[in-house]
C-alpha cells in the first residue's frame, strides 16, 4: 500500500486565522523531491514573500537526501513557488493590508507533482488562541461522551 505524503504546518493553524488558500507548485531539485516523498520536510518557521513579481517560500527545511551527492543543496534555501501572475497580484494586494501574511499550510503530492497550499492568514491574539484550545477540548469531550453513550446502548 502506497503511503500518502503530506507535511502540515500545525503551528500556522494555531497562530493564524486562515482567510484564503491557494494551491501552487514549487520549483525543486530532484533530491529535494525524494526527501519530501520520505517526509523529511518541515514548514514550522517558514513563510512566503513576494519579490519582483515572484512568490517565494522562505526558510522551509528540506533534509538533504541520503543517497544524493553533488545535487544536494542547502537545506533552508529560498524556493520559488509557481503561480499565475494574476494570483500573485491578488495575493500581494490582500497581503499589504494590516495584519495579513502569507504562510505555507501544507506540502503534498498531486500525482507526481509537489504542491504547496499557501494561506492568506491573519494573526491570532493570545485570547483567540486560548479560545480555540478550549473549543477543541470541548469538542473532544463531546465526542468521548457520544462514544460512551453509543457503547452503552
Buried (B, 14 or more C-beta within 10 A) or exposed (E): EEEEBEBBBEEBBEBBBBEEEBEBBBEBBEBBBBBBBEEBBBBEEBBBBBEEEBBBBBBBBBBBBEEBEEEBBEBBBEBBBBBEEEBBEBBEEEBEEEEBBBBBBBBBBEEEEBBBBBBBBBEBEEEBEEEBEEEEEEEEEEEEEEEEEEEEE
